[in-house]
C-alpha cells in the first residue's frame, strides 16, 4: 500500500501528524484529541457491550489487532491523515 512508505505529503502519515501537532494552535489540537478520546471511549464501551460478560475486552481487542494488523495499520494511517487535515483546516 502506498501509505506504508511515503504519502503524497512526503512522509508517513503518523510523522506528518506529529509535525503538525507540535506546531499547530494548542487549543485546536486539544479539541481534536479530546474528540478522538471521546470516540475511543464510545467504541470501547460498544466492544464491552458486544462481547460476552466473561470475556476481557482488552484481550478481544488485542486479538483483533493481532489478526488484522494490515487493516488496523491502514485505518490508523487514514485516521492520522484525517486528524492532520482537521487540524490544518482549522489552523488557517
C-alpha positions in Angstrom: 0.0 0.0 0.0 1.3 3.5 -0.8 0.7 4.8 2.7 3.2 2.4 4.2 6.2 4.1 2.5 5.6 7.6 1.6 2.3 9.5 1.1 1.6 12.5 -1.1 2.8 14.8 1.7 6.4 13.3 1.6 6.3 11.1 4.7 4.4 8.7 6.8 1.0 9.9 8.0 2.0 9.4 11.6 5.2 11.5 11.3 3.3 14.3 9.5 0.6 14.3 12.1 3.1 14.9 14.9 4.9 17.6 12.9 1.5 19.4 12.6 0.5 18.8 16.2 3.7 20.2 17.6 3.3 23.4 15.5 -0.5 24.0 15.4 -2.6 26.0 17.7 -2.7 24.3 21.1 -6.5 24.7 21.5 -7.2 23.2 18.1 -5.0 20.2 18.8 -6.6 19.8 22.3 -10.1 19.9 20.9 -9.3 17.4 18.2 -7.6 15.0 20.6 -10.5 15.3 23.1 -12.9 14.4 20.3 -10.9 11.4 19.5 -10.7 10.3 23.1 -14.5 10.5 23.3 -14.8 8.4 20.1 -12.4 5.9 21.5 -14.3 5.7 24.8 -17.6 5.1 22.9 -16.0 2.4 20.8 -14.5 0.6 23.9 -17.9 0.7 25.5 -19.5 -0.7 22.4 -17.0 -3.6 22.4 -17.7 -4.3 26.0 -21.4 -4.4 25.4 -21.0 -6.7 22.3 -18.8 -9.3 23.9 -19.8 -12.0 26.3 -19.6 -11.0 30.0 -16.8 -13.4 30.8 -14.5 -12.1 28.1 -11.9 -9.4 28.7 -12.4 -6.5 26.2 -8.6 -5.8 26.2 -7.9 -9.4 25.2 -10.6 -9.3 22.5 -9.2 -6.1 21.1 -5.6 -7.4 21.3 -6.6 -10.5 19.4 -8.4 -8.4 16.8 -5.4 -6.2 16.2 -3.1 -9.2 16.0 -5.3 -11.0 13.5 -6.0 -7.9 11.4 -2.7 -6.0 11.6 -2.8 -4.7 8.0 -6.3 -3.4 8.2 -5.6 -1.8 11.6 -2.5 -0.1 10.2 -4.4 1.1 7.2 -7.1 2.6 9.4 -4.6 4.2 11.7 -2.9 5.8 8.7 -6.2 7.1 7.5 -7.0 8.5 10.9 -3.7 10.2 11.1 -4.4 11.8 7.7 -7.9 12.8 8.8 -6.7 14.3 12.1 -3.9 16.2 10.3 -6.4 17.6 7.8 -8.9 18.6 10.5 -6.2 20.4 12.5 -4.7 22.1 9.4 -8.1 23.3 8.1 -8.9 24.8 11.4 -5.5 26.3 12.0 -5.6 28.6 8.9 
